[in-house]
Amino acid sequence: MTDKDLEQVEQSRLSRRQLVKYAGVGATLAAAGSVVAATPAFADEEDERGRKPGDSRGRVWRAGDHHVHSEYSGEFDTSSNPPTFHKGADAVYPIVTNAIMAKNFGLTWAMCTDHGGPTHSKVNLEQAYPDLLLSRKLVPEVLQFWGMEFDAPSLDHHTLMIPRHADEAKQLFELESRFAKYDAFPTDPGRDTEAKMIEFLKVARDMPLKPLVIAHHASRSAPGLGVYGQDTPREFRNGNNVAPDVYVGFEGAPGHQAGPLNGGKRGGYGNYPTHGGFDQMTARVGGLWDSLLGEGRRWWITATSDSHVHWTRGGSDFWPGEYSKTYVLARQDYADIMDGLRNGRIWVTTGDLIRSLDLTATCQGRTAEMGETISVSRRNRTDVEIEIRFRPLDGRNANGDRPEVRRVDLIVGNITGPSADVNADTNPTTRVVARFGPRDWKRQGADLVIRHTLRDVEQDMYARVRGTSTDEMEPLADGLESPWDDLWFYSNPVFVRVR
């Protein structure tokens, strides 16, 4: 995309050349000067007045990213006591730079998720949080959540997203200082146990304002297909059992997708690769994600940048929103964005393959959408009508391409209840029930619409959708192909309960 293209999209945006310059030399505050404004009111102070939980008024699909690193992903000199923190060792950009870039690439919400370390909870509280408050003032168009890339006990990294409220910094400090496995100094081996993770989730669950916890790059340490590393099916189940409204999912598409542009691996998956840019737990039909959904769990997928250093400066990353987007059906306020993430009103895409997606199930006059459940009676006709409605990108993506959807798949699985095997990672009932090409969808205004009937549904089930710019019948294991040539979108499921 050229500077001229950017001006045509939104004249107030900075050009890419300017943005890269500002990001590189630390003059971001100058770049942000034109957008300085008062900090927006909290949702519960203004936008939420007169609205009840679950109120759908004003909700639209809003793109965001809950896994973005700043210069506060640094390093610690442990030769001193307490350890001395140095900014910029792992990720290099100021918090406000990430917010400006997120806005430039179409995001309306984002989250700062810096790495932990010995006494990092104090760094977050005293150094990083004031910068976040300033960034909120400088870039008010992007809702900027507070949290971290949590060093989860016995697991790989996780998003720890804190609700927006006056004591959000204290809430994160409490959780990080008590439970992050690397925060203690000297190191405390007792923090790196599954029991500690369960204790953390119980504390988070019982907080008046509940955080969200989402696993990062869940199979990055996995040595093979169906062979897991730091994150295991058992741990996901046990954690979700304890805190089902806190521990709600994993990244379907991890960050670091620009790796192949510098000779690396997509997602940084150096052992077993991603498939179409998506983690094996998500990409494999009938795999772990389907196993969890087949138990009736409300377990969602997201897509993030994991931005540390942009690929043009030798990193493996895209800017927030440049390649991966997580869309949430919500109002533009903190509380409703979190409500959407908590309740599965989510779909994801890479490369801006599409810009809107709706999945609807209808039966006996009842309707449900992503994250929702439709109840039907066996005494009546139990055909379930599925509608898939998506909107192609009208223009070019961040690579200057005009991506095209070549196929859409409808995937269905049965819900059979809790598995006797806590390590189960398959759902043998899950299958692709229909594949649709351009001849199968109809245009309605700016949308393309597909309709399909599931006949004689006799037991609980779920349906989900994926689409691709490729001819691959199933997403293949990734090599060094350009990520821009291998684009996918995935919905979260809609559920059907038969009574």
matplotlib code that plots the C-alpha trace (Angstrom):
import matplotlib.pyplot as plt

x = [0.0, 1.5, 1.3, -1.3, -3.5, -3.4, -4.5, -7.4, -8.5, -8.2, -6.5, -5.8, -3.7, 0.1, 1.9, 3.7, 7.0, 6.3, 5.1, 8.2, 10.4, 8.6, 8.7, 12.4, 13.7, 11.4, 9.6, 6.3, 5.0, 5.4, 3.6, 0.7, 0.5, -2.4, -4.6, -4.1, -7.5, -9.1, -9.1, -12.5, -14.9, -15.0, -17.7, -19.6, -19.4, -20.9, -21.5, -23.1, -25.6, -29.1, -27.8, -28.1, -25.5, -26.1, -27.7, -26.8, -27.5, -24.7, -22.7, -20.7, -17.6, -14.6, -11.0, -8.4, -5.3, -4.8, -1.1, 1.2, 4.7, 6.3, 9.8, 8.8, 9.4, 13.0, 15.7, 16.8, 20.2, 20.0, 23.5, 21.9, 19.3, 16.6, 17.2, 17.8, 15.4, 16.5, 13.9, 13.9, 15.9, 13.2, 10.6, 11.5, 8.6, 6.9, 3.4, 2.1, 3.8, 1.9, -1.3, -0.6, 0.2, -2.9, -5.1, -3.3, -4.1, -7.8, -7.9, -10.2, -8.9, -5.6, -3.7, -0.2, 1.1, 4.7, 6.9, 7.3, 10.5, 11.9, 10.0, 8.4, 5.1, 6.7, 8.0, 4.5, 3.0, 5.6, 6.9, 4.7, 1.3, 1.9, 3.0, -0.3, -2.3, -0.4, -1.0, -4.7, -4.8, -2.7, -4.6, -8.1, -9.5, -8.0, -9.2, -6.0, -6.4, -4.0, -2.5, 0.5, 1.9, 1.4, 4.1, 1.5, 2.5, 3.3, 2.3, 3.5, 2.6, -1.0, -2.9, -3.9, -6.4, -7.6, -11.0, -10.9, -11.4, -9.8, -7.8, -6.8, -3.0, -3.4, -5.4, -2.6, 0.0, -1.8, -2.1, 1.4, 3.2, 1.5, 1.3, 3.5, 6.1, 9.1, 8.1, 9.6, 13.3, 15.0, 13.2, 10.5, 10.1, 6.8, 5.3, 5.8, 3.2, -0.3, -1.6, -0.4, -2.2, -5.4, -4.9, -4.4, -7.6, -9.6, -8.5, -9.2, -12.6, -13.6, -12.6, -15.5, -14.1, -13.0, -10.0, -9.7, -7.0, -6.2, -3.3, -0.6, 1.1, -0.2, 1.6, 4.9, 6.7, 5.0, 7.4, 4.8, 1.2, -0.9, 2.2, 2.1, 4.7, 4.2, 0.4, -1.6, -5.2, -5.5, -4.3, -6.8, -9.6, -8.7, -8.3, -11.6, -13.4, -12.2, -12.9, -15.0, -15.7, -12.1, -10.0, -11.8, -9.5, -6.3, -4.8, -6.0, -3.4, -0.3, 1.8, 5.2, 3.6, 6.2, 8.9, 9.2, 9.9, 13.2, 13.8, 12.1, 9.1, 5.5, 4.6, 8.1, 7.0, 10.5, 9.4, 6.1, 4.8, 1.6, -1.0, -2.1, -0.7, -2.9, -1.9, -2.4, -4.9, -7.2, -6.3, -6.9, -10.5, -11.6, -8.5, -8.1, -10.3, -13.1, -12.5, -13.1, -16.2, -17.5, -17.7, -19.9, -17.1, -17.3, -13.7, -12.8, -10.0, -8.3, -5.5, -2.8, 0.4, 2.7, 4.5, 8.0, 10.1, 8.8, 10.1, 11.5, 13.8, 15.0, 12.2, 9.5, 6.5, 3.8, 2.4, -0.9, -3.6, -1.3, -1.8, -3.9, -7.2, -9.5, -13.0, -15.4, -19.1, -19.3, -19.8, -16.8, -16.2, -14.0, -16.6, -18.4, -15.2, -14.3, -17.9, -17.6, -14.3, -15.7, -18.7, -17.4, -18.7, -15.4, -14.1, -10.5, -8.8, -5.3, -4.3, -7.7, -9.2, -12.6, -13.9, -17.1, -18.5, -21.8, -22.7, -26.4, -28.3, -32.1, -34.7, -38.4, -38.4, -35.3, -32.0, -28.4, -25.2, -21.5, -21.0, -24.8, -27.0, -30.2, -32.6, -34.8, -37.4, -37.4, -41.1, -41.0, -39.0, -35.4, -33.8, -31.4, -30.8, -27.3, -26.5, -23.0, -22.7, -19.3, -18.0, -14.9, -12.2, -13.1, -9.7, -6.2, -4.7, -1.5, 0.6, -1.1, -3.0, -6.7, -7.3, -10.1, -12.0, -11.8, -13.7, -15.7, -16.1, -19.0, -17.7, -20.0, -19.4, -21.5, -21.6, -21.3, -20.4, -17.3, -14.6, -13.5, -10.0, -8.7, -5.9, -8.3, -7.5, -9.9, -13.6, -14.3, -17.8, -16.4, -16.5, -16.6, -20.3, -20.2, -17.7, -18.7, -17.1, -17.9, -20.8, -22.5, -22.8, -25.2, -24.5, -26.7, -25.5, -21.9, -22.2, -21.9, -24.4, -24.4, -27.3, -27.2, -29.7, -28.6, -31.3, -32.8, -30.5, -31.2, -28.5, -26.5, -24.0, -22.1, -21.2, -18.3, -16.9, -13.5, -12.5, -9.3, -7.6, -5.9, -6.9, -5.9, -8.7, -7.2, -4.6, -1.2, 1.9, 3.7, 7.1, 8.7, 5.8, 4.9, 2.2, 0.4, -0.2, -1.8, -4.8, -7.6, -10.5, -12.2, -15.4, -16.1, -19.0, -22.7, -24.3, -27.5, -29.2, -31.8, -34.4]
y = [0.0, 3.3, 6.6, 7.7, 4.6, 5.4, 9.0, 7.8, 5.5, 8.1, 11.4, 11.9, 8.8, 9.1, 7.6, 4.3, 6.1, 8.5, 5.8, 3.6, 6.7, 7.6, 4.0, 3.8, 7.0, 7.3, 10.5, 8.8, 11.5, 14.1, 11.8, 11.4, 15.1, 15.7, 13.2, 14.4, 14.4, 13.8, 10.2, 8.6, 7.9, 4.5, 2.3, 2.2, 6.0, 6.9, 4.3, 1.8, 4.0, 2.6, -0.6, -4.1, -6.9, -8.6, -5.5, -5.8, -2.2, -0.5, -3.7, -4.1, -6.1, -4.4, -5.5, -5.8, -7.6, -8.8, -9.8, -6.8, -6.2, -2.9, -1.8, -3.0, -6.5, -6.0, -7.8, -8.0, -7.7, -10.2, -9.5, -6.7, -7.0, -6.1, -6.9, -3.9, -3.6, -2.5, -1.6, -2.7, -5.9, -8.1, -5.8, -2.2, 0.0, 2.5, 1.6, 4.6, 3.5, 0.3, 2.2, 4.5, 1.5, -0.4, 2.6, 2.9, -0.8, -0.5, -1.7, -0.2, -2.0, -3.5, -4.8, -4.3, -7.7, -7.5, -10.3, -10.8, -11.5, -11.1, -8.2, -7.3, -6.6, -3.5, -2.4, -2.8, -0.8, 2.0, 2.4, 0.8, 1.7, 5.5, 5.1, 3.3, 6.1, 8.6, 6.5, 6.3, 10.2, 10.4, 7.7, 7.7, 6.0, 2.7, 1.2, 0.1, -2.6, -3.2, -6.6, -8.7, -11.8, -13.9, -16.4, -19.0, -21.7, -25.0, -23.6, -21.4, -17.7, -16.5, -13.2, -11.8, -9.1, -6.8, -5.1, -1.3, 0.3, 2.8, 0.1, -1.9, -1.4, -2.7, -5.7, -6.7, -6.1, -8.4, -11.3, -10.9, -10.5, -13.5, -16.0, -15.2, -18.0, -15.7, -12.7, -14.0, -13.1, -15.4, -17.9, -19.9, -23.4, -23.7, -21.2, -23.4, -26.1, -26.9, -26.5, -22.9, -22.3, -23.6, -21.4, -18.4, -19.2, -19.5, -16.1, -14.6, -16.2, -14.8, -11.2, -8.8, -7.6, -10.8, -10.8, -12.9, -15.6, -16.8, -19.2, -18.0, -20.0, -23.2, -25.7, -23.8, -26.2, -29.3, -31.7, -33.3, -33.5, -34.5, -34.5, -31.5, -29.5, -27.0, -26.7, -29.9, -30.9, -31.9, -28.5, -26.7, -28.8, -28.5, -24.7, -24.2, -26.4, -24.2, -20.8, -21.2, -17.5, -16.5, -19.2, -19.1, -20.1, -20.0, -18.3, -20.0, -18.1, -17.2, -14.1, -13.9, -14.6, -12.6, -15.1, -16.5, -13.0, -13.2, -16.9, -18.1, -20.1, -18.8, -18.3, -19.1, -22.7, -24.3, -27.9, -28.7, -26.1, -24.2, -25.1, -22.1, -19.9, -21.6, -23.7, -27.4, -27.4, -25.3, -26.2, -29.9, -30.8, -33.1, -32.1, -30.6, -27.5, -29.8, -32.2, -29.3, -28.0, -31.6, -31.6, -28.5, -26.1, -22.5, -22.4, -19.7, -18.9, -15.6, -14.2, -11.9, -10.2, -11.0, -7.9, -7.4, -6.1, -5.4, -7.8, -4.8, -4.2, -7.8, -9.2, -11.8, -9.6, -7.5, -4.5, -4.9, -5.3, -5.4, -9.1, -10.8, -9.4, -10.6, -9.3, -8.9, -8.1, -5.2, -1.6, 0.7, 0.4, -1.7, -3.6, -4.8, -5.8, -8.0, -9.4, -10.3, -12.1, -13.9, -15.1, -16.0, -13.2, -13.6, -14.4, -14.1, -13.5, -13.1, -10.7, -9.0, -11.8, -10.6, -7.7, -9.1, -12.6, -13.7, -17.3, -17.9, -21.1, -21.0, -23.6, -23.5, -19.7, -19.5, -18.0, -18.1, -16.6, -17.1, -17.9, -18.5, -21.5, -22.3, -24.8, -27.0, -29.6, -33.2, -33.1, -30.7, -30.7, -30.4, -29.2, -26.4, -23.7, -22.3, -18.9, -17.8, -14.1, -12.6, -9.4, -9.4, -6.7, -3.7, -2.5, -3.7, -5.2, -4.0, -5.9, -4.1, -7.2, -7.7, -11.1, -13.3, -16.1, -19.2, -21.6, -21.6, -24.8, -25.6, -27.8, -29.6, -31.7, -33.5, -32.5, -35.7, -34.3, -34.5, -36.9, -39.7, -39.0, -35.6, -35.8, -36.5, -34.4, -35.7, -35.5, -38.2, -36.8, -33.5, -33.3, -30.8, -31.2, -28.8, -26.9, -23.8, -22.0, -18.7, -20.4, -21.3, -17.9, -15.1, -11.4, -9.3, -5.7, -5.7, -9.2, -12.7, -15.2, -19.0, -21.1, -24.7, -27.0, -29.5, -32.2, -34.0, -32.8, -35.3, -34.5, -31.5, -30.2, -27.1, -25.5, -23.4, -21.9, -21.4, -19.9, -19.6, -17.8, -21.2, -24.4, -26.5, -28.9, -28.9, -26.3, -27.8, -27.6, -24.4, -23.9, -20.8, -19.6, -15.9, -15.6, -13.2, -16.1, -18.4, -16.6, -18.0, -16.9, -18.9, -18.3, -19.4, -21.8, -21.6, -24.3, -26.3, -28.0, -30.6, -31.1]
z = [0.0, -1.1, 0.8, -1.8, -1.0, 2.7, 2.0, 0.0, 2.8, 5.5, 4.9, 8.6, 8.8, 8.8, 5.8, 6.2, 5.6, 8.4, 10.7, 10.2, 10.7, 14.0, 15.2, 14.5, 16.0, 19.0, 17.8, 18.3, 20.6, 17.8, 15.4, 17.9, 18.6, 16.2, 18.0, 21.5, 23.3, 26.6, 27.8, 26.8, 29.7, 31.2, 29.8, 33.1, 33.3, 30.0, 27.2, 29.5, 31.2, 30.8, 29.3, 30.8, 30.4, 27.1, 25.5, 21.8, 20.8, 19.0, 18.4, 15.2, 14.3, 15.8, 14.9, 17.6, 18.9, 22.5, 22.2, 21.5, 23.1, 23.8, 25.0, 28.5, 27.2, 28.3, 30.4, 34.0, 35.4, 38.3, 39.6, 41.7, 44.4, 43.5, 39.8, 37.4, 34.5, 31.0, 28.4, 24.8, 24.9, 23.4, 22.0, 21.1, 20.4, 22.9, 23.9, 22.0, 18.8, 18.9, 19.4, 16.4, 14.2, 15.4, 14.4, 11.1, 10.3, 11.2, 14.8, 17.4, 20.4, 21.4, 24.5, 25.8, 26.8, 28.0, 29.2, 32.9, 34.9, 38.4, 40.1, 36.7, 38.5, 40.0, 36.6, 35.2, 38.0, 38.2, 34.7, 32.0, 33.3, 33.3, 29.6, 28.9, 30.4, 28.2, 25.1, 25.9, 25.8, 22.6, 20.6, 22.0, 18.9, 20.0, 23.3, 25.0, 27.6, 30.4, 31.2, 30.3, 28.7, 31.8, 32.8, 33.5, 36.1, 34.3, 30.9, 28.1, 28.0, 28.3, 27.8, 31.2, 30.3, 33.0, 32.9, 32.5, 35.9, 38.3, 40.1, 37.0, 37.7, 41.3, 40.1, 37.6, 40.3, 42.7, 40.2, 38.6, 41.9, 43.5, 40.6, 37.6, 37.7, 37.0, 39.2, 42.4, 43.2, 44.0, 41.8, 43.5, 41.9, 43.7, 41.3, 38.3, 39.0, 37.8, 41.3, 41.3, 38.0, 39.4, 42.5, 40.2, 38.2, 41.4, 42.6, 39.2, 39.1, 42.4, 41.7, 41.4, 38.0, 36.3, 34.0, 30.9, 30.3, 26.7, 25.9, 23.5, 20.7, 22.4, 20.2, 19.6, 21.9, 20.4, 18.8, 16.4, 15.3, 18.2, 20.5, 22.9, 24.7, 27.5, 27.0, 27.2, 26.7, 30.4, 31.6, 29.3, 30.6, 34.3, 34.0, 32.1, 34.7, 37.5, 35.8, 32.7, 32.4, 32.8, 31.0, 27.7, 24.8, 22.8, 19.9, 16.7, 14.7, 16.7, 16.0, 14.3, 11.0, 9.1, 9.9, 6.3, 5.0, 6.8, 6.3, 9.5, 10.5, 10.7, 14.3, 15.4, 15.4, 15.1, 16.0, 14.3, 11.9, 11.7, 9.1, 7.0, 9.7, 12.3, 15.3, 14.9, 17.8, 15.7, 12.1, 12.3, 11.7, 14.6, 16.6, 20.0, 19.5, 18.2, 21.1, 23.6, 21.7, 21.6, 25.4, 25.2, 26.3, 25.4, 24.2, 21.6, 19.2, 18.4, 16.1, 17.2, 16.0, 19.0, 17.7, 19.0, 16.1, 12.6, 9.8, 7.8, 10.8, 11.0, 13.2, 12.4, 13.1, 11.5, 13.1, 15.1, 12.6, 9.6, 9.0, 11.7, 13.2, 15.9, 15.3, 18.3, 18.0, 20.5, 21.2, 21.3, 25.0, 27.2, 29.0, 25.8, 24.1, 27.0, 27.1, 23.4, 24.0, 27.1, 25.2, 21.8, 19.6, 17.7, 14.3, 12.9, 9.6, 8.2, 5.4, 5.4, 3.4, 4.5, 6.6, 8.0, 8.9, 10.3, 11.1, 12.0, 12.9, 12.6, 13.6, 14.7, 14.7, 16.9, 15.9, 17.3, 16.2, 17.0, 20.7, 21.2, 21.6, 19.8, 21.6, 19.4, 20.2, 19.0, 18.7, 15.8, 12.6, 13.5, 10.3, 11.1, 8.6, 8.5, 6.9, 6.3, 5.4, 4.6, 3.1, 0.9, 1.2, -0.9, -1.8, -1.1, 2.0, 3.8, 1.2, -1.7, -2.7, -3.5, -1.8, -3.0, -1.1, -3.2, -0.8, 2.4, 4.5, 6.9, 9.8, 12.1, 15.2, 17.8, 21.5, 23.5, 27.0, 29.1, 27.9, 30.2, 29.0, 30.1, 27.5, 24.6, 21.5, 18.9, 18.1, 15.6, 14.8, 13.4, 9.7, 6.8, 5.8, 2.8, 0.7, -1.2, -4.1, -5.9, -7.8, -4.5, -2.9, -3.8, -3.5, -1.3, -1.4, -0.2, 1.3, -0.1, 1.3, 1.6, 2.9, 3.8, 5.6, 8.2, 8.0, 11.0, 13.7, 16.5, 19.1, 20.4, 18.0, 16.9, 13.6, 12.6, 9.4, 7.7, 4.4, 2.4, -0.5, -1.5, -3.3, -0.3, 0.8, 4.3, 5.5, 4.8, 7.0, 6.5, 4.9, 3.7, 1.5, 1.9, 4.5, 2.1, -0.3, 2.3, 3.9, 6.0, 8.2, 10.9, 12.8, 16.4, 16.7, 17.1, 19.2, 18.8, 21.8, 21.1, 23.9]

ax = plt.figure().add_subplot(projection="3d")
ax.plot(x, y, z, "-o")
ax.set_aspect("equal")
plt.show()
